[in-house]
Amino acid sequence: MTDPTRIQPSELDQLPDRDPEETAEWQASLDAVTAAAGPHRAAYLMRRTLERAEGAGLALPKLLETDYVNTIPTSAEAGYGFDGDEEMEARITAWNRWNAAAMVTRGAKYGVGGHIATFASAAWLYETGFNHFFHGKERDGSGDQLFIQGHASPGIYARAFLDGRLTEAQLDNFRQESGGNGLPSYPHPRRLPWLWEFPTVSMGLGPLSAIYQARFNRYLTNRGIKDVSASHVWAFLGDGEMDEPESTAALALAAREGLDNLTFVINCNLQRLDGPVRANFKIVQELEAQFRGAGWNVVKSLWGTAWDELFRLDTTGALVRRLREVPDAQVQTYQTRDAAYIREDFFGKDPALVEMAKLLSDDKIVECFHTSRGGHEARKVFAAYKAALGHRGAPTVILAQTVKGHTLGRGFASKNANHQMKKLSVDEFKDMRDLLGLPIPDSAFADGQVPYGHPGADAPEVRYLQERRAALGGPAPARRVHPVAPLPAPAEKVFTAFDKGSGSQSVATTMAFVRLVKDLVRDKETGRRWVPIVPDEARTFGMESLFPSLGIYSPKGQTYEPVDRDQLMYYKEAVNGQILNEGITEAGSMADFIAASTAYSTHGEPMIPFYIFYSMFGWQRTADQMWQLGDQLGRGFLVGATAGRTTLTGEGLQHADGHSPVIAATNPAALSYDPAFAYEVAVIVKDGLRRMYGEGAPGEDPNVFYYLTVYNEPMPQPAKPAVEGIDEAIVKGLYRFREGSGAEDAPRIQLLSSGTAIHWALQAQQTLAADWGVTADVWSATSWTELRRDALEADAALLRGEERVPYVRQALADARGPVLAVSDYMRQVPDQIAQWVEQDYSSLGADGFGLSDTREAARRHFGVDAPSIVVAALAQLAKRGEVPASAVKDARERYGL
C-alpha cells in the first residue's frame, strides 16, 4: 500500500515488501501516536525503538545526532566504579588551576604571553585522566600516548610542579628559554625532551597524528615487533580546532580499522581563539553527526549534576527541545547574564518552560547556566573515560562541554577575548583563591606579585597524586629514550653493490634507491625494522617488487583474491605486512612516518621509516608536518621521487618541483641531499643509518632526518671514483667527479652540479673542450644545504676565536677559474654557498613556474641544458678576458639559443 501523502519516493520502494499490510499497520500506529500525543512523543518512541533494535543486533542505520543531553545519565555513573577521593582530587585540581594562572600572570610583566582560559575549562578532563587512566612508561616502556592540547600546557606544568618534577624557578622561566632552563610555550619535545612526547600546537596535526599513532601501535603489535596492545592513545582537542581539515581527515581510517585503542577528548567550551565556534549553530551536534557518520562511538558529557532536577521536571520534552534549538553563542551569553535574563530569554519561549522556571530558584538557574557542565565534574568525566575504554570495535570521541575560563572569575568566563587575556589582577586572584578554597594568605601577595602555591612535599595532596601515578606506571606526560644498543650496520656489500655502476644499462636514481631498500629489508638483523611508506602510485616508484615479499599492512589481511594474483608482482595484503600503502593522503603518510620515526622513544623500538613521494607533494604540501617531525625528534628517510623541475615529462606546473630543497633547507633537523648517482645514494643512506641508528660520532646529533631527491630519468650509472675520502666528501656535500683535460694554459672553469643536472654539466664539459678549447672540471654537489651549514658553523667558530675554514672553500681551494653552479631547481638552491666561494661565482637554475613538455624542451626553456651551460660558462670566462667576448654571441647562434 502506497502512502498518498508521500511526495518524494523512497529507496525502499525498489525493494519487495513481503507483507504490505503489516507495514501499513506500523505506519498507522505512528500516525496515531503523532495525532494523540504529539510529534515529540512519537519521535521519542521511535528513538526508543531504534535503541532496542540496535541492542538486539538488527542491522539498521544509526541516527547521526542525539538530543543535547548526556550520553551517560547521572543515575548510571555509579556503575562505572569511580574509586577516587573526590575531595582530595578537587584540592589537587585547585592547586593546579592556581599555579597555571600564576605562572602566566607572572610572566606577563616580561611580555611573553601565555594562555590561561583553556586549561581553566579543561582542568577536570586532564586531572581525571592523570588520577585514574593515563598509564606511564614504567610498566612496559610504552604506557599511554597523550596528545595534550597546546594551549593547556600551563596546567600540565602546574601539575608537574605539584608533583615535584618542576621548580618555581622553572615556572618563572615559562616562555623564556634562551638561558637553557626555560619552559617552552607549548608541548615541544625538542625543547623539553624529558616531558613532552608530541608537539600539538600546530592545530589539526594533533588529531591526525593521534590516529596514525594508534594505528602504528597496532602495526607494531601485528608485525611482532612489540606487543603494545595495552597502550591507549588520548588526544585532547579544542572544538574550534576541529575546523582544521587535518583534524577530521583520517576519521574514516580510525573507524575502518577499528582503532578502539584511541580516544578523542574534545573540550567543547563553544569558543575558538576569537569568538564562538558556531555562533548561530551547535558545534557539539555537528561534531556528533560527523563522528557518528564516520563510524566512531560518541559519548557526550554536556551537563553537570545540577541539571538533573531540570530534566526530571521536563515531562513534556520542552527543555530538551529548547536546548537543541538555542545556538551556541546564546548559551555563551547565558553564562554571563543574571537569572532574570535567563528566565525571560530561555524559559520564556515555551509555556511549559515558564511553568518549570517557577519551580526553580535564581541560584539554581545561575548554577545550571553559569557553571554546571559535564566537563567540570570528576564523576562524569570518569564515567565517560571508562565508557570509552570499555567500547570495542571502534574509536571513541568524548564531547565534553565546559566553560572557557572556568573559576577565573567574571572577567574571564565565556568572554570572547579570553584567549588573548594573559593575566589576572591581585584582586581577581584573591577571589579565585576564595572560590577554590586555597590556604594562601593576603600577606603572600608581596609587592603585588601573585605567589605560587604548594601544600608541601609531604602534603596529603602530593602523596595522593604520587600514589595514583605510581599505580598507573609512573609520571605522565613523560618522554623516555630507552637505553638500547645501536642497530648493527647492514652488510657492506649491500652498499658497495652500486660502486661498479650500471654499465650501458640506464637506471634512474629512484630505482636505485628502491633496489637499495629491497636489499636492506632482507638484512637479518635490521630488515624487519624498515617501514616503507608510500601514499599511492607505488608502481610509479618501482616498489611493486616489494609487495609479494614484504606485504602491504592491513589489519584484516587479504579477504579477496587480487586481480593480479597470477602475476609475480601481485598486490598482497597481510596482517603482518610491512609496507604502509596509504592511498592518496600525503598528510596521512607523513603522520605514519612521524609515528614510526619516533618509536625509538615512544616504545623503545627503533624503526627505520622511509617515505617515498612525488617531491612536489612533500615539502610544499605537508611541510608543517615535517616541522612537527623535527620537533618530535624523529629519525628516518624522506625521499622526494620524480624530483626536479624538468625530469617529470608532461605533468606540468603542479608536478614540477623546483623548490623542495629550498623549503627543506629552512628546517634545522632536515639533512637535504640531491644525489646524482646510485653510489651516492648508497653512501648517504649508509651514513644516515650510522648517524641515526648506529654508532654516531662524538657530538653528532642523531635526532635528524634525511631528505633525498631522486629522479625518474633513466641514465647510465657510472662507477664510483676510486678516490680516497670520497664517501666523506659525498656526505659533506661536494667532490670533483670528473677533472677536465686540456692544455695547461687553456681557460678553465669549475662546473658544480647536483642531481640530474650533472649529466648536462658532463655534456657541457665535452662541448666546451671540443668547440671552444675550454677545460671544465665537473663537481658533484650532493648537498648545497650541508655545505652552507658547515660554512655557517665555520663563521660562528671564527667569531669565537677559532680557526676554521668552510669545507666548500677547502674543496675548491686549488680549483682554477670561475665557478658555475647548476641544478634542476631554482637558482636559490645552489646560491646557498655563493658567499663562501672565493672564485667568481654564478649559477643557473629552473626559476619560475613549471610547464609540460619534453625534458629537452623544458631544459632549453629554463636555460639549464648543456648548450645553455656552455654559453653561461663562456660568458663567465669572457668577463675575465679569458675568451673573446664574441664567443658568447657565436655560441648562442651555434646552439640556437
N, C-alpha and C positions, 0 to 999 in steps of 0.2 A: 504494500500500500504506500503510495507516494504522498508526502505531506504537501498539501497545496500552498501552505504559507512559505515554503522554502523557495527563495529566489535563486540562490546560487546552487549549482549542482554539487554533490558530494563525491569524493573519491570512492566512497563505499557503494555508490550506485553501480559501479562496474563489477562489483563482487556479488555472487549469488547469495540470496537471503533464504535459508532453508525453512524459515518459519516467519513470514511477514506479519502474521497476526500477533505473535509474541513480541516482535519488535514494536508494533503499534501500541501494544498494551504498556510497554515500558515508557514509550513516548507520552502516552496519555497520562500515565501516573505522574510524570514530571510536570506536564501541563497543569494537572490538578493541584499539585503542591504549590506551584507557582501562583495559581489563581487564589488558593485558600490562605497560604501563609506568606506569600510574597517572594520576589526573586532572590532575596538574600537567604531565606531559609532553603529554597531549592538549591542554590549554589552550595550551601553548607552540606546538604545531604549528598550532593554529587561528589564533593570533596571527600567526605567520609567513605563513600562507596569506592572511590578510586584508591584511597588508602588501604581499604580492605582487599581490593583486588591485587594491589602491589604486594601486600603481605602474604597473599595466597600464591604468589608467584606467577600471576597472569601477565602475559606479555602485552602491556599497554604503554603507549607514550606517556611520559611523565609531564605534569604541569611544570612550566618554567618558572612560575612565581607562586609563592605562598603569601599568606597575609603578613602584614607588617607587625609581626609578633615573634616571640622567641620560639625557636625550634624545640627547646627543652623546657617544659613548664617547671615552675618552682617546685611543684609537688613531686617531680621526678628527680630532682637534684640529689636527694639523699641516696638514691640508687647508684650513684657514681662514686660513692665511697670517699668523700673528702676526709682526709685524715690529718689535716694540719691544725695548728693553733692559730685561729683567725686573729685573735687579739695581738699575738706576737708578730704575725706577718703584717698586720696593719702598722705596727710600730716600725718595723723594718722598712716598709714602703714609705712611711712618713719621713724617716731619716734620709732615704734616697731622694725623695722629692725635694727636700730642703737643700741637700748638698748639690744636686743638679742645678737648681736655680741659683744657689750661692756662687757656684763656680762660674757660671756665665755672667752673672752680675759683677763679680769681682774683676773679671777680665774686660768688662765693658769700658773701664776707665782707660784701657790701652787701645780701644777702638778695634778690637779683634773680632767682635761679634760673637754669635752663638745662638742656639735655639733652645727655648725654654718650653714652649707650649706643647710640642709634640710628645715629649716624654710625660709631661703632666697628664695628658689624655690617655697615654698607653701604659702607665706605670703598672697597673694590675695585670695587663697582658704579659708583661715581662716577668714581674715578680712571681706570679703563679707558676710560670714555666720554670724559673730558676729554683723555686722551692719544691717542685713536685715532678717535673717532667724532663727537663733538659739533661741528658746524660753527658758527663765529662769523659775525658780521654783515658783516665787512669785505669779503667776497667779493661778495655780491649785495644787501646791505642787509637780508636776512631771516635767513639762517642757519637753524639748527635751533631749535625751541622746547622749552625744558626746564622741566618742571613738577617742581620739587625738593620732596621730602618735607620738610614744615615743620620737624620735629624734627631734621633733619640739617643745619640751617643753620650750626651752628658749624664743621662740616667745610668748607663752602663758603667761609666767611670765612677759615679757616685756609689754604686754597689761594690765595685772593686775597692774603693776607699774604705767602705764599711767592713769589708772582708779582710782588710789589711794588705791588699795587693798594690795599692797606690797610697802615696803620702799627700799631705797637704801641699807640700812644695810642688808636687807634680800636678795637682789640681790647679794650682796657681799658674802653671805653665800651659794651661789649656790654650791651644791655638798659638803657642809661642815656642816653636820647635828649633829655631836656629841654634840655640845653645846645646842641643843634643839631649835635653831632659824634658822636652815638652810632650804634650798630648795632642795628637792630630785632631783636627776638627771633626772628622768622620771616621768610620771604620777603614783604616788603611794599613794592611799588613806590612807593607814596606816601611812604614814609619813606626809602627808599634808591633813588631812581629811576634811577640810572645802572647799578645792578647787577641788581636783581630785575625780572623781567617779569611773573611770575604769582604772585599770592597763593594759597597752597595749604593753610594750616594748619587752615582750617575743613574738617574731614575729609569726604571724599566729593566735594567740589567740584573738587578737582584732577583726578581721573579723568574726571569728567563734562566739565569744561572742555577737557581734552586731546582728547577725542573730537571735540567740536564745533570745536576749533581745527583739527584735521586735516581735518575736513570743510569748514571755511571756507577753508582753503588750496586745496582742490580747487575750491571755488566761485569764488575769485579767478582761478584759472587758467582754468577753463572759461568764465568770463564775459569773459576777455580783459583784465581789469584789470591783472594782473601774473602772470607765469609763476613760480610758487613751487613747481613740481613737485620741485625739488631739496631743499626743506625737509623735515625729518623731525621729528615730534613725539615726544618722550620723556617719559613720565610715571613718576616714581618714587613708589612707594606702599608702604604697610605692609600686611602680611597682616591685621592687626586692622582697619585702615581699610576693608577690603573689606566689612565688615559694614554700613557706611553704605549706605542704599538708593540714594543718588546714585552710589555707586561703580560699580554694575553696571547702572544704569538705562538706559544707552544702548549696551550691548554689542552688541545686535542691529543697531542702526543702523550701527555701525562695520563689522560683518561684511557687512551687506546692501549697503553702498555700497563694499565692497572697499577700505577705507582701509589699504592697505599702506604708507602714509606715517606710520604710528602704531605705537609700541611701548610697551607697559606693562612696567615692571620692578618686580616685586613682591618686596620684601625679606621673605622668609619666615623670620624668626627665631623663629617659633612663639609669640611673646609680643605681647600687646597692652599697653595702658598699665598694666594691673594684673593680671598673671597670664597663663596660657596663652590663646591664641586659641581653640583647640579642645582642651580638656584631655583629653576622652575620645575624640576623633576625630582626623582628619588634615586640616589645612587645605589642604595642597598638593593632595591628591587631590580635595578638594571644589572648589577653585578650578579645577583642571584640567578637571573634568567641567563646571563652569559655563561656562568659556570655550569649551571644545570644543563644548558644546551650542549656544552662541550663534554658532558659526561661526568662531572665532578659531584661528589657528595657535598651538600651545603648545610652548614649549621649557622643559624642566626641567633646572636645573643644581643638583643637590642635594648630591652627594658630591665630596670632594676626591680628589686622586690617591692618597692613602694607602689608599683603599678598593679600588683596583684589585686588589690581592693577594687581598682577601677575596672579591671577585666571581669571580676566577679559580678559587678553591677551591670555589666553590658549584656543584658538579656535579649536585646533586640539586634545586636551586631552593629549598632550605630557608632560605637567607639572605634571598632576595627575599621569600619568604612572611612571614618574621618581620618584616622591615622594613615590610611592608604592614600588619601587624596591630598593631604597637606604637603606642599612642596618643601624641599629641604631648607631653603632659605627662610621660610616661615618658622620651621622648627628651631632654627638658629635664633630667630627673633624672640621666640617664646623663652629661650634660655636667658634673655636679658630683660624681660618685662615682668611686671608685677602680676599678682593673681587676678586683679580686676581686668586687666587686658586679656589675659588668657581665658577667663570666664566668657568674655564677650566674643573674642575672635575664634577661639577653638570650640568651646562648648555651645556658643550661641548660634551655631549654624544648623542645629538639629534639635527639635523639641525634646527628643529622648535624652540628648546630652545636656540640655538645660536642666532637666529634672535630675540627672545624675550629679551635676555640679552642685546642686543644692545640698547634697549629702556629703560634700567634701569641704574641709576647712581650707582656708587660704594657705596655711602652712603645708597641707598635703598637696595642694596644686603646685605650689612653688617647688617642693621637694621633687615631685614627679617630673616637672618640665625643666627644672634647672640642673639637677644633679643625678637623678636616678637612672642610670644606664647600665646595660648588661656588662659592658666592658669595665665598669668600675667596681664590680663585686667579685670577690675571690671565688665564691662557690659557683657562680655562674660561669666564670672563665674556666674553672676546674672541670665542670661538667662538660663544657664544650670541648676542651682538650681531650678528656677521657673518651668522649664520643668519637672524636677524630681518630684517636689511636685504635679504637675498637672497630672502626669501619674497615671492611675488607673489599678488595677488588677495584677500588678507585681512590684517587686522592681526595682530600677534604679541604674546603675553604671555610674558614670561620669569619663571618661578618659581624664584628663586634662594634656596637655603637658606643661612642664616647663623647665627651665634651672637650673640645680643644682648649687647653689652658685650665683644666680642672684643678681646683684647690689653689690656684694662683690669685684668686680674688676677682672682684668685679672689673678691674681694669684690664684683665686678660681674657676671661672666659668668653668664648664664642665671638670675639672681636675679629673683624675681617683683617685687621692689621697685626694680629698677634704673632704671625710668623716673623715679622720684622721687629718685634719688641724684644729687646735684649736684656732688660734689667727691671728689677723691682725697686721701689723706694724702701727706705728703712721702715716706714710705717706699714707698707704693704707686706714686708717680711714679718713684722710683728703680728699682723692679722693672720698671715699664713701659719705662723708658729702656734697661735692660739687655736686655729682650726684643726691643725694636726696634733695638738697636744704635746708639743715637744718641750722639754725642760731647758730652755735657753733663756737666761735672764736678760733683762734690758741692758744690764751693765756690759754684756758681751759685745754690744754694738759700739765699740770704741771708735771715736772719730768718724762716725757714720759708716764704718766698714761692716758689712754683714759677715758674721763668723761662720765657719764650717761647724757642723755638729757631729759629735760622735759619742756614743754612750760609754765607750771604754772597751779595750781589747777583750776583757773578761765579762762584758755585759751579757745578760741573757739573750739579747737580740743577736749579738755577734756569734755566740755559741750555737744558737738555733740555726742561723744561716750556715755556719760552717759544718754543722752536723748534717743538715739537709744536703749540702753539696757533697760531703764525704759519702753519703749513702747513694748519691747519684753518680759517683765516679769522678769527683774532683771538680776543680773550678771551671767555670764557663762564663763567657766565651774564653777559649784558650787555643792558641796555635802551638803546635809542637813539631819540631823537626827531629824525628826519631833517629837515634844513632844506628844507622845501617851501613854496612860495608859498601864501598864503591862498587858499582857494577863492573864485572870483568870486561875487558876490552874484547870485541869480536876478533876473530882470526884475521891476521894481517892480509891474507890472500883475498879476502872479500874486497878490500880497498885497492890492493895492487893489481887486481884484475883489469883495471882501467888504464894501467900505466902504458901498456903496449899500443893503445889506440885501437881504432876500428878498421884500419887498412883502407881499402877502397869503399867499404860499406858506409853509407850515410846514416848517422844516428842523431836524433835530436837529444838535447840535454834533458828534456823531460823524460824521455825513455830511459836515458842513462840513470837518472835518479830512481825511477821505478825499479829498474833492474837491481840497483844497489840495495834498495829496501827489500826486494824479494830475497836477496841473499842474506841480508841481516836478520830477517824474521826466521830464518832457518837455524840461526845460532842456538845451540843447545842451552846456553846459559841465559841469554838475554832476549832471545827471539820472541818469547811469549809476552814480553813487556812492551812490544811495539803496538801502538794503537793507530792504525791507518784510518784517516777521516777524509771523506770526500762528500761534498754537498750533492752533486749529481754529475752526470756525464763522466763517470769513472772510465768508461771506454775511450773517451776523448784523450785521457791522460795515459792510456795503455795499462790501466790497472785491472782489466778483466782477467789477466793471468793469475791474479791473487784470489779471485773468487772461489775456485774449487778447493784450493789448498788451505786458505785461511777461513773462508766462510764469512758471510755478512751477518752481523749480530741481529737477532730477533728473539724476544722473549718467548715467542710462540713457535720458534723453529721454522720449518717449512711445511705448511699444511696443504700445499698444492704441488702439482707436477709442473716445473718450469717449462716454458715453451721451447727453450733451447737445451733441454736435458740431454739430447743426443750429441751435443757439441762438447768439445774438450773444455772450453772456457764458459761453462754454463753458469747460470745465476743461482748460487747456492746460499740459502739462508740457514742459520743454525742457532740454537740457544746459546752455545758457547762460541759463536762466530767472533772473529777478531776485528773485522772491518766495520766501521760505523759509516754506513752509506745513508745519508740523512735526507735525501730528496732536495728540493730546491729551497734551501734555507742556509745562507751563509751565516746568519746570526746563530742558528741552532748549531751549526758545525763549530763555530768559534766557542760556543758555550760547552760543547763536547771537549774541545781542545783545552779549555781552561780547567775543567774538572780533571781531565787526565794529567795535565801538566803539573797539577798541584797535589796529586795523590801521594807524593813522597811525604808531604806534611799532613794532609788530611787523614790518611790511613797508614802512613809508614810504608807505603809500597811505591817505589819509584817506577813510573810508567814513561814510555818514550812515545809521545804522540807526534805524528806528522799529519798535517792538514794540507791537502793539495787543492788548489782552486784557481780559477781564472784570475790572474794577477790584478786585473782591473776591479774585480769584485771583492778584494780583500781590504786593503788599507783605505780605499775610497768608501766602501760601503760599511765596513764594520770596525773602523779604526778605534771607536770608543771602547769596544771590547778588547782590542789589543792593548790599550792603556790599562784596562781592567786586568788583563793578563799580567802586565808588568807590575801593577800594584799588588797583585796576589802572589808575586814571586814565582810565576810559572816557568816551566822549562820545556823545551821541545823545538820542533822544526815546522815553521810555516813555509810553504812552498808556493810561490806565485808562478803558476804554469801559464803556458801560452803568453809569455811575457813580452814586453816591448811594444812600441807604437807601430812598428811596421811588419812584424813577423806573422801576425794573425790575418791571413788574407781574407778579404771580402767582408769581414764583420763590421768594420767601420767605427765610428766615433765612440759609441757606448762600450765597445770592447777593447779599444786600442789604448793600452796602458803606457803613458809616457811620464808618469809621475809617482808611482808607488814607492820608489826608493827615496824620494824627497820626503814623503809623509813618514816613512819608516825611520828616516834619519832624525826625526823630532822625538822619537821615543828612546830614552836612555837605556832601556832594557833590551832593545832590539839590536842584534848584530846583523846588519844587512849586507848581503853578498850578491854579486851579479857575475857568476862564473861563466866562462866562455866554453870550457871543455869538460868532458866527462871526468877526467882525472882530477880536475879542480873540485868538482862536486864531491868526489870521494874524499879528498883531503879535508874539505871543510866539514863534511859530516863526521868524519873520524875525529877531528879536533873538537867538534861540538859535543860528541859523546864523551870525550875525555873531560872537557871542562864542566859539563852539566851533570854528568853521572859517574865519572871516574875520579882519578887522582888529579885534581886541579893543581895548578901552580900556586905557590905561596902568594897570598894577597889577591888571588883571582876570584872574582865573584861568580859563583855557579848559578845565581838566580837571574839568568838571562834567557833569551830565546833567539833563535836564528831565523832570519828571513832570507830565503834563497829564491832568486828569479831564474826560471828555466824556460827553455824555448821549444816550440813545436816545429822548428825548421830543421829538417834532417841535413846534417853536414858531416863530412868525413872527420872523425875524431883523431887528432894527432897523438903520437906517443908523448909521454911525459918527458920533458927535457932532463937529461942526466946532469943536473946542476946541483952542486952542494947547497943545502939550505933552502931548496925550492919549496918544500912543504911549509916551512916557517914563513917564507915570503908570500905564499898563497894566502895564508891565514892573516898576515899583516895587511895584505891588500894590493901588492904590486911586485911584479918581477918582469925582467926582459925575456919575452918569449922567443923572438927571432931577431938577431942582430943583422943589420943591413950590410951588404958587401958592395964595395966600390973603391974608387981611388981615394987615397988618403986625403987629398986636398979637395975632394968633392964636397959640395954643400950637403949639410946633414941636418936631419930633423928627427924628433922623437914623437912617435905616434902612440899615445896612450888610449887604450880601448877596453871596453868591458862587454861581457855577454856576446851576443851575436855580432856586435859591431866589430869584433876583432877580425872577422872574415873580410869585411870591407877594407879594414886597415891593411890586411895582408895583400889584398888585390892592389890597393894604392901603393904599397911598398914596391911591388913589381913594376907598376906603371911609372912611378917616379924614377926608378932606376933605368928602365928601358927607354922612356921617351924624353927624360929631362936630365939624366945624369945626376940625380939626387939620391943620396943614401938615406934611407929611413930605417930606424930601429923600431920594432913593434913591441909594445909592452902590454901585458895583460893586467888590467886594474880590476882585481877581483872584488875590491870593496873601496869605493870612494869614501864611504862614511867612516870606515875604520881608520883610513888614512887621516881623515880630518880629526877624528877623536884623539888619535895618537899625537897629532900636531898640537891640538889644544892642550893636552896634558904636558907636552914639552914646553909650551908657552907658560903654563902655570908653574912648572918647575923652575924656569928661568926667573920668575918673579920671586921665588923662594931662595934664589941664590944658587941653584943647582945648574950644572952644565949638562944640557941635554939637547940633542939635535933630532928633529922630527924624522921618522923613518922615511917619509916620502923624499925628504931632502937628502938623506943618506943614499937612498936607492938611485937617485938621479944625479949624484954628485959628479960623476965622470961622464955624464951624458952631454954630448956636444950638440949645439944648435938649439933652436926654439922647441917648445913643446906644443903639440896639437892634440887635444883630448876629444874623444868621440864616444857616444853611446847611443842606444836606441831610446833614450829618454831625453827629456828637456835639458837644456844646457846647464840648468841649475844643479844637476846631479854631478857632472864632472867638475863644475866650477867650485865645488866644496873645498877643493885643495889648492885653488889658484894662488892664494896669498903666501903659501909656503913653498912654492916652486920658484927657484931662483932664476931659471931661464925665462925668456919671453913666453907667455902663456896665452893660448887661445883655445876655443872649444867649438864643437859642432854638436847639435842635438835636434831632436824632433819636437820642437816647440809648437804650440798651437793645438788645435783640435785634430783628432784622428780622422781618417777617411777610409772609404772602401776602395781597394784597387789591388793590383798585384803587388808583391813585395818590391819588385824592381821599380814600379811606378811610384809607390809610396815613398821609397827612399830617395828617389830623384826629386819628388815634391818637397820633401823636408830638407834636402841638401845634405844627406849623410851617406850617400852611396860612394863607391870607390872614386869615380871621377870628381865628385864634389870634394872629397878629402884631398885629392891631388891638387885641385885649384886652391883650396884653403892653405895647403902646405906651401905652394909656390908663392902665395900672397904673403905668408909669414917671412919666407926667405927673401922676397923682393924688398920688404920693409928694411931688412938688414943689409941690402945691397949684395946679397949672395947669388941672386939670379936676376936677370933683366926684368924690369917692370913689365915689358911686353909679353913675357912668358905667361903671365896670368891671363891676359886677353886671348893669347893664342890657345891656351889650354881650354878656356871656356868655349871657344869656337870649335876646337877639335872634338870636344866631347859633347857638344850640343847643349851646353848649359845656358 
